[in-house]
Amino acid sequence: MEDWLETLIDHEARYFDIVAQRQETCCAVFLSNPALPDYHDANRALRLRDDGRGPEAAAREVIAFFRARSLPVVADVDAVTEAQGIGPALRRLGVTPVIGTNLLLRYPHAEPPHVPSGPTEVRLVPNEPETEEARLWIETQVSDLAGDPEEAMWRAVAEHEARSQDCRLYLGLLEGRPAGACELFAAEGWGRIDSVVTRSEYRRRGVASALVARAVADSLQRGHTVTYLFAEAGGAGEAVYARLGFTLWERDPLRRHIGR
């Protein structure tokens, strides 16, 4: 288990390097971006390990890192972290699990998903935020957040992703209008699909399926040994991904904990 888990954690850290600064110690990999304090994926600790000082010391190092930066304490507890006692130590210190189950899904097939031909056109978008297509991709990512307090945060995240040469950006069009978007992050032979969004007025018309199927096809074509994504258990995406052929790899492989 540890081999794939270590690779997964490294891939996650690489992906969020797009938005965050990374710092590694003997106890953890730390990601931080104080300019986006509420974006927990870019402000968290991963790969928490006991360096010989005991689990309590590791937990306190994590807490001290974030408090020194006036950030919420966010730690992702994996199976090794839990077995070494760092997870229980964090919980004793008031850093508690987030309610909900996060599913790690993997595409296990050699051929891409078969999606019946439909009206959705999927375009590959250049990684240049100043272009019209990239602007439309960013606007689609935040299309349902008008007036939301988190709109500025998610727009900033989308702009970072749109600039990354490691991200392939996909824009789904219906009748020539932007209807949905997603991305494929590629590094070290793995592909991670994320930021799957469908504008509310175009939902249930196969947009997300067309986008993710294209991303999977490109991941396979690039020779990735693993193509994966995360989904909320019971969420709308879970059923879509199952129909495309994704299967459960692990439940809560990185269990999010948050404290103040």
Backbone as CSV, one residue per row, in Angstrom:
resi,resn,N_x,N_y,N_z,CA_x,CA_y,CA_z,C_x,C_y,C_z
1,MET,0.816,-1.211,0.000,0.000,0.000,0.000,0.847,1.258,0.000
2,GLU,1.956,1.230,0.737,2.724,2.454,0.923,3.278,2.985,-0.387
3,ASP,3.658,2.109,-1.339,4.254,2.571,-2.584,3.294,3.472,-3.347
4,TRP,2.059,3.001,-3.584,1.130,3.832,-4.331,0.704,5.051,-3.530
5,LEU,0.625,4.900,-2.209,0.230,6.028,-1.373,1.278,7.136,-1.425
6,GLU,2.548,6.774,-1.359,3.607,7.779,-1.438,3.575,8.487,-2.788
7,THR,3.342,7.717,-3.864,3.269,8.328,-5.189,2.067,9.252,-5.294
8,LEU,0.943,8.825,-4.739,-0.256,9.664,-4.751,0.003,10.981,-4.018
9,ILE,0.596,10.906,-2.848,0.851,12.117,-2.067,1.788,13.047,-2.826
10,ASP,2.832,12.485,-3.437,3.756,13.306,-4.204,3.044,13.956,-5.382
11,HIS,2.171,13.214,-6.040,1.442,13.755,-7.189,0.491,14.869,-6.750
12,GLU,-0.155,14.657,-5.607,-1.036,15.708,-5.075,-0.241,16.978,-4.765
13,ALA,0.923,16.813,-4.139,1.743,17.979,-3.813,2.200,18.685,-5.082
14,ARG,2.568,17.934,-6.096,2.976,18.542,-7.364,1.836,19.329,-7.997
15,TYR,0.641,18.768,-7.925,-0.505,19.451,-8.520,-0.767,20.778,-7.810
16,PHE,-0.751,20.765,-6.501,-1.066,21.988,-5.780,0.125,22.935,-5.671
17,ASP,1.306,22.495,-6.131,2.416,23.425,-6.310,2.044,24.535,-7.285
18,ILE,1.066,24.272,-8.134,0.603,25.277,-9.087,0.127,26.528,-8.360
19,VAL,-0.464,26.338,-7.193,-1.071,27.438,-6.445,-0.261,27.790,-5.197
20,ALA,0.453,26.812,-4.636,1.056,26.976,-3.311,2.571,26.863,-3.348
21,GLN,3.192,27.296,-2.263,4.607,27.055,-2.021,4.745,25.766,-1.199
22,ARG,5.775,24.977,-1.537,5.983,23.719,-0.824,7.214,23.811,0.081
23,GLN,7.075,23.271,1.277,8.198,23.177,2.209,8.164,21.791,2.838
24,GLU,9.299,21.087,2.834,9.350,19.733,3.372,10.243,19.673,4.604
25,THR,9.782,18.945,5.610,10.583,18.669,6.800,10.607,17.161,7.001
26,CYS,11.252,16.721,8.055,11.265,15.282,8.357,9.875,14.784,8.734
27,CYS,9.007,15.707,9.153,7.679,15.317,9.646,6.570,15.433,8.607
28,ALA,6.718,16.314,7.617,5.584,16.575,6.737,6.000,17.304,5.475
29,VAL,5.110,17.272,4.493,5.157,18.156,3.340,4.131,19.242,3.592
30,PHE,4.571,20.494,3.593,3.681,21.615,3.862,3.429,22.399,2.582
31,LEU,2.171,22.703,2.331,1.776,23.598,1.252,1.180,24.847,1.880
32,SER,1.506,26.009,1.339,0.928,27.230,1.894,0.837,28.321,0.837
33,ASN,-0.237,29.068,0.934,-0.441,30.271,0.129,-1.263,31.233,0.977
34,PRO,-0.609,32.045,1.810,-1.337,32.944,2.705,-2.248,33.931,1.980
35,ALA,-2.010,34.151,0.674,-2.889,35.043,-0.081,-4.264,34.426,-0.308
36,LEU,-4.353,33.079,-0.169,-5.625,32.361,-0.319,-5.849,31.507,0.929
37,PRO,-6.046,32.136,2.091,-6.089,31.381,3.357,-7.247,30.404,3.461
38,ASP,-8.331,30.647,2.726,-9.492,29.762,2.816,-9.441,28.612,1.810
39,TYR,-8.426,28.586,0.973,-8.275,27.490,0.017,-7.429,26.409,0.682
40,HIS,-8.103,25.488,1.343,-7.416,24.515,2.189,-6.509,23.567,1.417
41,ASP,-6.830,23.279,0.159,-5.978,22.382,-0.609,-4.580,22.964,-0.795
42,ALA,-4.471,24.279,-0.787,-3.171,24.935,-0.965,-2.567,25.382,0.354
43,ASN,-3.223,25.073,1.455,-2.731,25.405,2.792,-2.961,24.192,3.690
44,ARG,-2.068,23.199,3.583,-2.270,21.952,4.317,-0.953,21.202,4.472
45,ALA,-0.986,20.225,5.347,0.162,19.344,5.560,-0.193,17.949,5.056
46,LEU,0.739,17.321,4.341,0.582,15.961,3.847,1.792,15.130,4.284
47,ARG,1.679,13.847,4.102,2.740,12.887,4.415,3.304,13.147,5.816
48,LEU,2.420,13.159,6.797,2.850,13.339,8.182,3.502,12.045,8.659
49,ARG,4.749,12.163,9.153,5.495,10.987,9.570,6.232,11.263,10.884
50,ASP,6.344,10.213,11.705,7.090,10.301,12.954,8.583,10.199,12.633
51,ASP,9.340,11.241,12.972,10.770,11.255,12.673,11.603,10.721,13.833
52,GLY,10.948,10.072,14.791,11.650,9.505,15.925,11.406,10.249,17.225
53,ARG,10.783,11.425,17.119,10.498,12.211,18.322,9.147,11.858,18.931
54,GLY,8.377,11.025,18.220,7.059,10.637,18.704,5.953,11.374,17.987
55,PRO,4.737,10.792,17.943,3.619,11.381,17.201,3.189,12.746,17.728
56,GLU,3.299,12.956,19.022,2.884,14.242,19.593,3.745,15.377,19.041
57,ALA,5.053,15.128,18.915,5.955,16.154,18.391,5.626,16.478,16.939
58,ALA,5.326,15.452,16.152,4.965,15.683,14.748,3.682,16.504,14.652
59,ALA,2.686,16.153,15.463,1.418,16.884,15.454,1.630,18.344,15.854
60,ARG,2.455,18.573,16.856,2.700,19.945,17.301,3.475,20.751,16.252
61,GLU,4.352,20.079,15.504,5.068,20.785,14.426,4.089,21.263,13.362
62,VAL,3.131,20.422,13.027,2.120,20.803,12.034,1.323,22.010,12.526
63,ILE,0.865,21.952,13.749,0.077,23.051,14.302,0.905,24.341,14.335
64,ALA,2.154,24.242,14.748,3.014,25.425,14.837,3.249,26.055,13.466
65,PHE,3.388,25.224,12.435,3.626,25.738,11.083,2.501,26.687,10.657
66,PHE,1.274,26.254,10.840,0.153,27.057,10.374,-0.135,28.247,11.294
67,ARG,0.018,28.055,12.572,-0.222,29.171,13.487,0.793,30.287,13.282
68,ALA,2.014,29.929,12.923,3.036,30.942,12.664,2.681,31.791,11.453
69,ARG,1.817,31.279,10.586,1.403,31.984,9.380,-0.022,32.512,9.476
70,SER,-0.610,32.403,10.673,-1.987,32.861,10.923,-2.974,32.180,9.985
71,LEU,-2.749,30.890,9.751,-3.618,30.097,8.889,-4.333,29.029,9.707
72,PRO,-5.520,28.592,9.259,-6.135,27.424,9.909,-5.203,26.220,9.804
73,VAL,-5.258,25.348,10.801,-4.462,24.125,10.756,-5.208,23.110,9.900
74,VAL,-4.592,22.696,8.793,-5.212,21.726,7.887,-4.203,20.609,7.648
75,ALA,-4.602,19.384,7.936,-3.721,18.231,7.765,-4.485,17.089,7.132
76,ASP,-3.870,16.435,6.163,-4.468,15.260,5.530,-3.825,14.011,6.128
77,VAL,-4.633,13.232,6.814,-4.160,12.052,7.537,-4.334,10.822,6.649
78,ASP,-3.222,10.177,6.308,-3.281,8.954,5.518,-3.125,7.739,6.433
79,ALA,-3.105,6.549,5.849,-3.073,5.322,6.651,-1.797,5.217,7.487
80,VAL,-0.667,5.638,6.939,0.590,5.580,7.694,0.570,6.581,8.834
81,THR,0.084,7.788,8.545,-0.045,8.818,9.576,-0.891,8.324,10.744
82,GLU,-1.975,7.652,10.410,-2.874,7.139,11.443,-2.199,6.022,12.235
83,ALA,-1.547,5.100,11.523,-0.914,3.960,12.197,0.228,4.398,13.115
84,GLN,0.903,5.482,12.764,2.010,5.969,13.586,1.535,6.787,14.795
85,GLY,0.224,7.012,14.891,-0.311,7.718,16.043,-0.388,9.219,15.892
86,ILE,-0.022,9.748,14.712,-0.052,11.205,14.527,-1.489,11.694,14.359
87,GLY,-2.307,10.882,13.689,-3.715,11.244,13.562,-4.392,11.391,14.920
88,PRO,-4.291,10.368,15.784,-4.858,10.509,17.130,-4.270,11.692,17.901
89,ALA,-2.966,11.958,17.724,-2.350,13.090,18.428,-2.950,14.408,17.957
90,LEU,-3.174,14.550,16.658,-3.807,15.769,16.141,-5.196,15.948,16.728
91,ARG,-5.946,14.857,16.779,-7.309,14.947,17.295,-7.316,15.313,18.774
92,ARG,-6.355,14.815,19.535,-6.263,15.191,20.950,-5.966,16.678,21.107
93,LEU,-5.296,17.240,20.104,-4.932,18.660,20.159,-5.970,19.557,19.487
94,GLY,-7.123,18.985,19.125,-8.231,19.789,18.608,-8.292,19.941,17.109
95,VAL,-7.488,19.162,16.368,-7.537,19.178,14.904,-8.378,17.968,14.498
96,THR,-9.586,18.212,14.033,-10.579,17.140,13.915,-10.967,16.847,12.463
97,PRO,-11.449,15.617,12.191,-11.802,15.237,10.815,-12.993,16.026,10.282
98,VAL,-12.943,16.295,8.990,-14.066,16.904,8.291,-15.113,15.831,8.024
99,ILE,-16.382,16.161,8.252,-17.468,15.206,8.003,-17.628,15.002,6.505
100,GLY,-17.817,13.758,6.095,-17.982,13.437,4.682,-16.938,12.429,4.234
101,THR,-17.198,11.802,3.100,-16.290,10.791,2.580,-15.820,11.193,1.197
102,ASN,-14.512,11.184,1.014,-13.910,11.513,-0.268,-13.471,10.221,-0.943
103,LEU,-13.914,10.001,-2.162,-13.592,8.782,-2.890,-12.451,9.030,-3.864
104,LEU,-11.450,8.181,-3.810,-10.392,8.184,-4.812,-10.789,7.158,-5.869
105,LEU,-11.025,7.625,-7.095,-11.474,6.763,-8.183,-10.373,6.649,-9.229
106,ARG,-10.263,5.468,-9.798,-9.230,5.199,-10.802,-9.869,4.648,-12.071
107,TYR,-9.305,5.034,-13.227,-9.778,4.477,-14.492,-8.900,3.268,-14.815
108,PRO,-9.439,2.043,-14.757,-8.602,0.843,-14.849,-8.482,0.242,-16.248
109,HIS,-9.096,0.842,-17.241,-9.193,0.213,-18.558,-8.121,0.735,-19.517
110,ALA,-7.815,-0.076,-20.527,-6.804,0.305,-21.521,-7.384,1.188,-22.613
111,GLU,-8.698,1.130,-22.789,-9.368,1.939,-23.813,-10.163,3.049,-23.140
112,PRO,-10.304,4.193,-23.793,-11.055,5.305,-23.195,-12.534,4.994,-23.112
113,PRO,-13.278,5.732,-22.306,-14.720,5.500,-22.186,-15.428,5.705,-23.515
114,HIS,-16.436,4.896,-23.727,-17.284,5.092,-24.908,-18.437,6.001,-24.517
115,VAL,-18.477,7.150,-25.114,-19.559,8.107,-24.866,-20.316,8.294,-26.168
116,PRO,-21.623,8.034,-26.176,-22.397,8.230,-27.406,-22.196,9.638,-27.956
117,SER,-22.089,9.727,-29.269,-21.894,11.046,-29.879,-23.058,11.949,-29.505
118,GLY,-22.724,13.167,-29.149,-23.741,14.121,-28.729,-23.379,15.509,-29.182
119,PRO,-24.110,16.483,-28.706,-23.901,17.851,-29.189,-22.714,18.579,-28.561
120,THR,-22.083,17.980,-27.537,-21.001,18.691,-26.858,-19.716,18.639,-27.675
121,GLU,-19.163,19.812,-27.949,-17.851,19.921,-28.591,-16.827,20.196,-27.498
122,VAL,-15.768,19.402,-27.457,-14.722,19.587,-26.448,-13.479,20.156,-27.120
123,ARG,-13.049,21.311,-26.649,-11.869,21.974,-27.197,-10.732,21.984,-26.191
124,LEU,-9.520,21.801,-26.700,-8.322,21.967,-25.881,-7.964,23.443,-25.859
125,VAL,-7.769,23.983,-24.649,-7.566,25.417,-24.467,-6.086,25.701,-24.224
126,PRO,-5.514,26.718,-24.864,-4.107,27.052,-24.619,-3.897,27.573,-23.201
127,ASN,-2.704,27.299,-22.641,-2.381,27.740,-21.282,-1.901,29.194,-21.287
128,GLU,-2.745,30.055,-21.760,-2.442,31.483,-21.831,-3.695,32.244,-21.405
129,PRO,-3.761,32.671,-20.134,-4.981,33.296,-19.609,-5.460,34.514,-20.399
130,GLU,-4.561,35.111,-21.194,-4.956,36.302,-21.928,-5.766,35.983,-23.179
131,THR,-5.768,34.712,-23.623,-6.520,34.364,-24.819,-8.015,34.277,-24.511
132,GLU,-8.834,34.408,-25.544,-10.281,34.368,-25.358,-10.745,33.011,-24.853
133,GLU,-10.185,31.922,-25.387,-10.610,30.589,-24.950,-10.259,30.357,-23.482
134,ALA,-9.059,30.767,-23.071,-8.667,30.597,-21.671,-9.547,31.450,-20.764
135,ARG,-9.883,32.640,-21.212,-10.781,33.490,-20.414,-12.132,32.812,-20.241
136,LEU,-12.630,32.196,-21.316,-13.909,31.490,-21.221,-13.798,30.291,-20.287
137,TRP,-12.640,29.603,-20.309,-12.438,28.473,-19.399,-12.490,28.945,-17.950
138,ILE,-11.816,30.040,-17.646,-11.817,30.589,-16.286,-13.223,31.021,-15.888
139,GLU,-13.915,31.714,-16.772,-15.272,32.174,-16.458,-16.214,30.991,-16.232
140,THR,-16.021,29.913,-16.973,-16.862,28.727,-16.782,-16.590,28.101,-15.421
141,GLN,-15.331,28.098,-14.998,-14.991,27.538,-13.690,-15.726,28.247,-12.548
142,VAL,-15.990,29.530,-12.695,-16.641,30.299,-11.612,-18.062,30.704,-11.978
143,SER,-18.639,30.037,-12.986,-19.920,30.475,-13.545,-21.071,30.469,-12.548
144,ASP,-21.035,29.601,-11.556,-22.139,29.523,-10.600,-21.824,30.236,-9.286
145,LEU,-20.805,31.091,-9.284,-20.371,31.722,-8.041,-20.576,33.235,-8.028
146,ALA,-21.342,33.756,-8.952,-21.560,35.205,-8.998,-22.130,35.695,-7.669
147,GLY,-21.448,36.649,-7.052,-21.899,37.185,-5.773,-21.515,36.356,-4.578
148,ASP,-20.933,35.168,-4.794,-20.524,34.308,-3.686,-19.242,34.866,-3.063
149,PRO,-19.115,34.827,-1.731,-17.892,35.331,-1.097,-16.627,34.608,-1.562
150,GLU,-16.763,33.369,-2.064,-15.587,32.606,-2.479,-15.272,32.764,-3.968
151,GLU,-16.025,33.604,-4.668,-15.799,33.745,-6.110,-14.368,34.193,-6.418
152,ALA,-13.872,35.196,-5.692,-12.528,35.711,-5.969,-11.474,34.637,-5.735
153,MET,-11.659,33.832,-4.688,-10.698,32.772,-4.403,-10.646,31.759,-5.539
154,TRP,-11.819,31.287,-5.973,-11.839,30.267,-7.015,-11.395,30.827,-8.354
155,ARG,-11.625,32.107,-8.604,-11.122,32.722,-9.833,-9.584,32.734,-9.812
156,ALA,-9.012,33.068,-8.672,-7.549,33.077,-8.555,-6.979,31.683,-8.773
157,VAL,-7.634,30.671,-8.214,-7.184,29.291,-8.410,-7.238,28.930,-9.898
158,ALA,-8.341,29.254,-10.553,-8.494,28.937,-11.975,-7.437,29.650,-12.816
159,GLU,-7.102,30.866,-12.463,-6.075,31.601,-13.207,-4.705,30.944,-13.050
160,HIS,-4.399,30.466,-11.848,-3.148,29.733,-11.649,-3.127,28.475,-12.521
161,GLU,-4.218,27.725,-12.515,-4.284,26.485,-13.288,-4.170,26.763,-14.778
162,ALA,-4.793,27.863,-15.231,-4.773,28.186,-16.656,-3.374,28.520,-17.158
163,ARG,-2.486,28.921,-16.250,-1.111,29.254,-16.639,-0.167,28.047,-16.615
164,SER,-0.563,26.977,-15.938,0.343,25.851,-15.743,0.472,25.009,-17.008
165,GLN,1.702,24.813,-17.446,1.938,23.992,-18.628,1.725,22.502,-18.345
166,ASP,1.599,22.129,-17.062,1.330,20.736,-16.704,-0.161,20.409,-16.723
167,CYS,-1.001,21.412,-16.964,-2.451,21.212,-17.006,-2.958,21.328,-18.437
168,ARG,-3.717,20.344,-18.859,-4.429,20.439,-20.133,-5.852,20.889,-19.818
169,LEU,-6.261,21.977,-20.430,-7.554,22.584,-20.141,-8.555,22.217,-21.228
170,TYR,-9.747,21.812,-20.809,-10.792,21.429,-21.756,-12.021,22.300,-21.553
171,LEU,-12.554,22.793,-22.650,-13.773,23.605,-22.630,-14.842,22.878,-23.422
172,GLY,-15.999,22.659,-22.798,-17.115,22.009,-23.470,-18.091,23.041,-23.995
173,LEU,-18.466,22.914,-25.259,-19.368,23.872,-25.898,-20.662,23.186,-26.325
174,LEU,-21.771,23.839,-26.097,-23.074,23.430,-26.629,-23.625,24.585,-27.431
175,GLU,-23.933,24.295,-28.683,-24.461,25.336,-29.573,-23.519,26.539,-29.617
176,GLY,-22.225,26.246,-29.526,-21.230,27.298,-29.615,-21.011,28.084,-28.338
177,ARG,-21.712,27.726,-27.273,-21.598,28.465,-26.014,-20.881,27.628,-24.955
178,PRO,-20.055,28.263,-24.115,-19.353,27.510,-23.061,-20.354,26.860,-22.111
179,ALA,-20.257,25.543,-21.970,-21.199,24.793,-21.131,-20.527,24.086,-19.968
180,GLY,-19.226,23.827,-20.074,-18.532,23.119,-19.007,-17.036,23.159,-19.226
181,ALA,-16.300,22.699,-18.212,-14.842,22.720,-18.297,-14.261,21.677,-17.354
182,CYS,-13.035,21.243,-17.642,-12.275,20.405,-16.716,-10.804,20.506,-17.084
183,GLU,-9.954,19.792,-16.361,-8.532,19.807,-16.653,-7.927,18.442,-16.368
184,LEU,-6.771,18.207,-16.991,-5.964,17.012,-16.748,-4.571,17.469,-16.345
185,PHE,-4.163,17.125,-15.122,-2.814,17.426,-14.656,-1.944,16.210,-14.889
186,ALA,-0.777,16.400,-15.529,0.102,15.285,-15.877,1.477,15.486,-15.267
187,ALA,1.969,14.469,-14.567,3.327,14.490,-14.017,3.745,13.081,-13.649
188,GLU,4.995,12.744,-13.944,5.576,11.463,-13.519,4.727,10.252,-13.913
189,GLY,4.121,10.308,-15.091,3.391,9.149,-15.596,1.998,8.942,-15.031
190,TRP,1.511,9.918,-14.254,0.151,9.841,-13.726,-0.664,11.018,-14.252
191,GLY,-1.973,10.787,-14.422,-2.880,11.852,-14.826,-3.959,12.054,-13.776
192,ARG,-4.197,13.305,-13.399,-5.208,13.644,-12.396,-6.247,14.543,-13.041
193,ILE,-7.496,14.130,-13.054,-8.585,14.917,-13.623,-9.251,15.710,-12.506
194,ASP,-9.470,16.990,-12.755,-10.042,17.842,-11.705,-10.787,19.003,-12.344
195,SER,-11.377,19.822,-11.459,-12.074,21.054,-11.861,-13.153,20.779,-12.904
196,VAL,-13.913,19.699,-12.682,-15.009,19.351,-13.596,-16.220,20.203,-13.229
197,VAL,-16.620,21.063,-14.151,-17.712,22.017,-13.906,-18.653,22.016,-15.100
198,THR,-19.954,22.032,-14.828,-20.965,22.239,-15.862,-21.828,23.426,-15.456
199,ARG,-22.006,24.375,-16.354,-22.889,25.505,-16.056,-24.291,24.980,-15.743
200,SER,-24.939,25.610,-14.779,-26.218,25.088,-14.281,-27.259,24.898,-15.376
201,GLU,-27.291,25.791,-16.365,-28.318,25.698,-17.409,-28.061,24.574,-18.401
202,TYR,-26.876,23.935,-18.340,-26.544,22.874,-19.290,-26.392,21.501,-18.625
203,ARG,-26.767,21.385,-17.376,-26.593,20.112,-16.685,-27.555,19.049,-17.206
204,ARG,-27.144,17.798,-17.014,-27.910,16.630,-17.467,-28.027,16.561,-18.994
205,ARG,-27.017,17.085,-19.665,-26.990,17.012,-21.125,-25.698,16.366,-21.629
206,GLY,-24.998,15.671,-20.740,-23.814,14.918,-21.146,-22.536,15.719,-21.257
207,VAL,-22.536,16.949,-20.764,-21.349,17.799,-20.893,-20.182,17.245,-20.074
208,ALA,-20.424,16.948,-18.792,-19.357,16.435,-17.932,-18.811,15.112,-18.467
209,SER,-19.687,14.240,-18.944,-19.234,12.950,-19.487,-18.313,13.150,-20.676
210,ALA,-18.677,14.068,-21.570,-17.851,14.321,-22.750,-16.493,14.888,-22.362
211,LEU,-16.474,15.793,-21.397,-15.221,16.405,-20.955,-14.294,15.380,-20.310
212,VAL,-14.828,14.595,-19.369,-13.991,13.639,-18.649,-13.533,12.522,-19.589
213,ALA,-14.393,12.095,-20.497,-13.996,11.054,-21.462,-12.821,11.542,-22.309
214,ARG,-12.850,12.799,-22.712,-11.738,13.349,-23.506,-10.460,13.405,-22.668
215,ALA,-10.586,13.810,-21.414,-9.418,13.878,-20.545,-8.815,12.485,-20.327
216,VAL,-9.670,11.485,-20.119,-9.182,10.113,-19.955,-8.474,9.650,-21.225
217,ALA,-9.077,9.912,-22.374,-8.474,9.500,-23.645,-7.096,10.115,-23.820
218,ASP,-6.951,11.388,-23.470,-5.652,12.050,-23.599,-4.649,11.493,-22.592
219,SER,-5.125,11.168,-21.373,-4.238,10.582,-20.370,-3.700,9.236,-20.848
220,LEU,-4.559,8.414,-21.398,-4.132,7.114,-21.913,-3.188,7.288,-23.098
221,GLN,-3.503,8.225,-23.978,-2.676,8.455,-25.152,-1.275,8.908,-24.762
222,ARG,-1.164,9.612,-23.639,0.138,10.081,-23.158,0.897,8.983,-22.403
223,GLY,0.288,7.812,-22.265,0.973,6.680,-21.651,0.961,6.677,-20.139
224,HIS,0.041,7.401,-19.521,-0.021,7.421,-18.063,-0.382,6.032,-17.529
225,THR,0.313,5.616,-16.506,0.015,4.319,-15.900,-1.172,4.392,-14.957
226,VAL,-1.483,5.595,-14.470,-2.623,5.801,-13.583,-3.357,7.065,-14.014
227,THR,-4.676,6.952,-14.113,-5.536,8.116,-14.329,-6.567,8.114,-13.215
228,TYR,-6.625,9.188,-12.456,-7.478,9.180,-11.270,-8.156,10.516,-11.065
229,LEU,-9.124,10.515,-10.158,-9.797,11.737,-9.737,-10.413,11.488,-8.367
230,PHE,-10.836,12.564,-7.732,-11.527,12.488,-6.453,-12.987,12.868,-6.655
231,ALA,-13.874,12.235,-5.887,-15.300,12.555,-5.940,-15.880,12.466,-4.541
232,GLU,-16.858,13.292,-4.288,-17.560,13.234,-3.008,-18.533,12.064,-3.017
233,ALA,-18.480,11.240,-1.987,-19.397,10.096,-1.903,-20.838,10.593,-1.905
234,GLY,-21.645,10.037,-2.782,-23.039,10.429,-2.869,-23.286,11.659,-3.704
235,GLY,-22.230,12.303,-4.183,-22.383,13.498,-5.005,-22.774,13.150,-6.425
236,ALA,-23.157,14.176,-7.189,-23.590,13.952,-8.561,-22.484,13.358,-9.423
237,GLY,-21.238,13.744,-9.148,-20.141,13.263,-9.968,-19.884,11.780,-9.848
238,GLU,-20.153,11.204,-8.679,-19.853,9.788,-8.461,-20.544,8.910,-9.503
239,ALA,-21.814,9.158,-9.758,-22.557,8.348,-10.730,-22.031,8.559,-12.144
240,VAL,-21.691,9.789,-12.484,-21.151,10.091,-13.815,-19.852,9.323,-14.039
241,TYR,-18.960,9.367,-13.068,-17.662,8.709,-13.226,-17.817,7.190,-13.270
242,ALA,-18.753,6.652,-12.512,-18.995,5.206,-12.554,-19.462,4.779,-13.942
243,ARG,-20.339,5.563,-14.552,-20.817,5.232,-15.898,-19.688,5.282,-16.922
244,LEU,-18.696,6.109,-16.675,-17.563,6.209,-17.598,-16.545,5.100,-17.397
245,GLY,-16.699,4.308,-16.322,-15.806,3.179,-16.096,-14.827,3.347,-14.956
246,PHE,-14.902,4.454,-14.216,-14.036,4.622,-13.051,-14.476,3.663,-11.942
247,THR,-13.515,3.165,-11.191,-13.808,2.270,-10.077,-13.179,2.811,-8.796
248,LEU,-13.709,2.370,-7.677,-13.208,2.825,-6.394,-11.802,2.293,-6.153
249,TRP,-10.895,3.179,-5.820,-9.530,2.813,-5.477,-9.363,2.809,-3.953
250,GLU,-9.868,3.873,-3.304,-9.735,3.968,-1.847,-10.715,5.006,-1.326
251,ARG,-11.248,4.752,-0.135,-12.090,5.736,0.551,-11.225,6.567,1.496
252,ASP,-11.339,7.856,1.403,-10.601,8.771,2.280,-9.126,8.401,2.416
253,PRO,-8.402,8.312,1.317,-6.970,8.001,1.449,-6.208,9.125,2.162
254,LEU,-6.724,10.342,2.047,-6.140,11.504,2.708,-7.256,12.182,3.480
255,ARG,-7.475,11.749,4.707,-8.599,12.219,5.511,-8.316,13.625,6.036
256,ARG,-9.094,14.590,5.569,-8.877,15.982,5.932,-9.224,16.253,7.380
257,HIS,-8.314,16.918,8.096,-8.515,17.375,9.465,-8.294,18.889,9.500
258,ILE,-9.115,19.587,10.272,-8.999,21.045,10.350,-9.097,21.480,11.820
259,GLY,-8.284,22.435,12.186,-8.332,23.014,13.531,-7.998,24.490,13.472
260,ARG,-8.202,25.175,14.536,-7.908,26.619,14.606,-6.757,26.898,15.553
